[in-house]
Amino acid sequence: MTDTPSLDLTGKLLVAMPGMSDTRFDHSVVLMCVHSEKGGMGLILNKPTRDVRMSDVLDQLDIDPSEEVRAMPVHFGGPVETGRGFVLHSTDYESSLQTLDVKSAFGMTATMDILEELATGGGPERALMMLGYAGWGPGQLENEIGQNGWITVDATQNLVFDEPAATKWQAALQSIGIDPLGLSASAGHA
């Protein structure tokens, strides 16, 4: 038996379909960081928090950042461990402690050294700060996809880092030729 499921979604985007039963994922775009037969872990890319800024996180950690870094948004990465931080970033950075390689296209670092480096103008060229993550147990995500809860899309640097959070869901769908206005909130079977 292997750790690789028949459907390996590591490095892919999950785009929530209209009518998603879990409102925390309504119109979400999730980058899958890990996916195996043991389950999956991903980060929601398009839900900036309203009440937490990067300056709040860094002040709490006693890190003095530049003004540019202070203004970085913090995203709701998912409903699991919402007090834990994750930085999704370009591959030009690797933590000396631990960085997860996400299909050689992205890096994900959850150690404080990346925050210290970002604060001083170092670190990766492109980065998104998240609090929490999305997690699925064995077979759970495959079941949700089978029930039309998610569409999978190839992740690109531009879609992940450059597209504004407010339009990321529509842009992800349009990247595979789907007009978001044509999607129905209820799934049907022929």
C-alpha positions as CSV (number, residue, x, y, z in Angstrom):
1,M,0.0,0.0,0.0
2,T,1.3,3.5,-0.8
3,D,0.7,7.0,0.6
4,T,-0.3,8.3,-2.7
5,P,-4.0,8.3,-3.5
6,S,-5.3,7.6,-6.9
7,L,-6.2,11.3,-7.1
8,D,-3.1,13.4,-5.9
9,L,-4.2,16.9,-5.4
10,T,-1.0,18.2,-3.8
11,G,-0.2,21.6,-5.5
12,K,-3.7,22.0,-7.0
13,L,-6.3,24.5,-6.2
14,L,-9.7,23.5,-4.9
15,V,-12.4,25.9,-5.9
16,A,-15.6,25.7,-3.8
17,M,-18.8,25.2,-5.9
18,P,-21.8,27.4,-5.2
19,G,-24.0,25.8,-2.6
20,M,-21.0,24.5,-0.5
21,S,-22.7,23.2,2.6
22,D,-19.9,24.3,4.9
23,T,-20.2,28.1,5.0
24,R,-16.6,28.5,6.1
25,F,-15.6,27.4,2.6
26,D,-18.2,29.5,0.7
27,H,-16.5,30.8,-2.5
28,S,-13.1,29.5,-1.2
29,V,-10.0,28.9,-3.2
30,V,-7.7,26.4,-1.4
31,L,-4.1,25.5,-2.3
32,M,-3.6,21.8,-1.4
33,C,-0.2,21.6,0.4
34,V,-0.4,17.9,1.2
35,H,-2.7,15.1,-0.1
36,S,-2.3,11.4,0.5
37,E,-4.5,8.4,1.4
38,K,-4.1,9.7,5.0
39,G,-6.0,12.9,4.2
40,G,-5.2,16.4,3.1
41,M,-4.1,19.8,4.3
42,G,-4.6,23.1,2.4
43,L,-4.7,26.8,2.9
44,I,-7.6,29.1,1.9
45,L,-6.1,31.9,-0.3
46,N,-9.0,34.3,-0.6
47,K,-10.3,35.1,2.8
48,P,-8.4,38.0,4.4
49,T,-9.2,38.5,8.0
50,R,-11.0,41.7,9.0
51,D,-9.6,42.0,12.5
52,V,-6.0,40.7,12.3
53,R,-3.1,42.4,10.4
54,M,0.5,41.3,10.0
55,S,1.5,44.0,12.4
56,D,-0.7,42.4,15.1
57,V,0.9,39.0,14.6
58,L,4.5,40.4,14.6
59,D,3.8,42.7,17.6
60,Q,2.6,39.7,19.5
61,L,5.9,37.9,18.6
62,D,8.0,41.0,19.5
63,I,9.2,41.4,15.9
64,D,9.6,44.9,14.6
65,P,8.7,44.9,10.9
66,S,9.0,47.5,8.1
67,E,5.9,49.5,7.2
68,E,5.4,47.5,4.0
69,V,5.3,44.2,6.0
70,R,3.1,45.7,8.7
71,A,0.4,46.3,6.1
72,M,0.4,42.8,4.8
73,P,-3.0,41.1,5.2
74,V,-3.5,38.0,7.2
75,H,-5.8,35.4,5.7
76,F,-8.1,32.9,7.3
77,G,-6.2,29.7,6.2
78,G,-8.9,27.4,7.4
79,P,-10.9,26.3,10.5
80,V,-8.2,24.0,12.0
81,E,-5.7,25.4,14.5
82,T,-6.7,29.0,13.8
83,G,-4.1,30.3,16.2
84,R,-1.3,28.7,14.2
85,G,0.5,30.7,11.5
86,F,1.5,29.5,8.0
87,V,3.3,31.4,5.3
88,L,2.7,30.3,1.7
89,H,5.5,31.6,-0.4
90,S,7.5,31.5,-3.6
91,T,10.3,28.9,-4.0
92,D,13.1,31.5,-3.7
93,Y,13.0,30.9,0.1
94,E,13.7,27.9,2.2
95,S,13.7,28.0,6.0
96,S,16.8,26.6,7.7
97,L,14.3,24.9,10.1
98,Q,11.6,23.5,7.8
99,T,9.9,24.4,4.6
100,L,7.4,22.1,3.0
101,D,8.0,21.8,-0.8
102,V,4.6,21.9,-2.5
103,K,5.2,20.3,-5.9
104,S,8.2,22.5,-6.6
105,A,5.9,25.4,-7.3
106,F,5.3,26.8,-3.8
107,G,6.8,26.6,-0.3
108,M,4.9,26.5,3.0
109,T,6.7,27.5,6.2
110,A,5.2,27.5,9.7
111,T,8.3,28.5,11.7
112,M,9.0,31.9,13.2
113,D,12.2,32.4,11.2
114,I,10.3,33.3,8.0
115,L,8.4,36.1,9.9
116,E,11.7,37.5,11.2
117,E,13.2,37.5,7.7
118,L,10.1,39.0,6.1
119,A,10.1,41.7,8.8
120,T,13.6,42.8,7.9
121,G,13.1,42.8,4.1
122,G,14.4,39.3,3.6
123,G,12.6,36.1,3.0
124,P,10.6,35.1,-0.1
125,E,9.7,37.5,-2.8
126,R,6.1,36.5,-2.7
127,A,4.2,35.5,0.4
128,L,0.8,35.1,2.0
129,M,0.3,34.9,5.7
130,M,-2.4,32.5,7.0
131,L,-3.9,31.7,10.4
132,G,-5.3,28.2,10.5
133,Y,-5.6,25.6,7.8
134,A,-8.1,23.3,6.1
135,G,-7.8,19.6,6.8
136,W,-9.5,16.5,5.5
137,G,-9.5,12.9,6.9
138,P,-8.9,9.9,4.7
139,G,-11.3,9.8,1.8
140,Q,-13.2,12.9,3.0
141,L,-12.0,15.3,0.3
142,E,-12.5,12.7,-2.5
143,N,-16.1,12.3,-1.2
144,E,-16.7,16.0,-1.3
145,I,-15.3,16.3,-4.8
146,G,-17.5,13.3,-5.9
147,Q,-20.5,15.2,-4.5
148,N,-19.7,18.3,-6.6
149,G,-18.4,20.3,-3.6
150,W,-15.1,21.3,-5.3
151,I,-13.6,21.8,-8.7
152,T,-9.8,21.3,-9.1
153,V,-7.7,23.9,-11.0
154,D,-4.0,24.1,-11.7
155,A,-2.3,26.5,-9.4
156,T,-0.2,29.3,-10.9
157,Q,2.0,31.9,-9.2
158,N,-0.1,34.7,-10.7
159,L,-3.4,33.2,-9.5
160,V,-2.1,32.4,-6.0
161,F,-0.1,35.6,-5.3
162,D,-1.2,38.4,-7.7
163,E,-4.9,38.0,-8.1
164,P,-6.8,40.0,-5.5
165,A,-8.6,38.0,-2.9
166,A,-11.9,39.5,-3.9
167,T,-11.6,38.1,-7.5
168,K,-9.6,35.0,-6.9
169,W,-12.6,32.6,-6.9
170,Q,-13.9,33.9,-10.3
171,A,-10.4,34.0,-11.8
172,A,-9.7,30.4,-10.7
173,L,-12.9,29.2,-12.4
174,Q,-12.2,31.4,-15.5
175,S,-8.8,29.8,-15.8
176,I,-10.5,26.5,-16.8
177,G,-13.1,28.2,-19.0
178,I,-16.0,28.2,-16.5
179,D,-18.2,31.3,-16.3
180,P,-19.0,31.7,-12.6
181,L,-22.4,33.2,-13.5
182,G,-23.3,30.0,-15.2
183,L,-22.8,27.8,-12.1
184,S,-25.9,26.6,-10.1
185,A,-26.0,26.4,-6.4
186,S,-27.7,23.0,-6.6
187,A,-26.1,19.9,-8.2
188,G,-28.1,17.5,-10.3
189,H,-27.7,14.1,-11.9
190,A,-28.9,13.1,-15.3
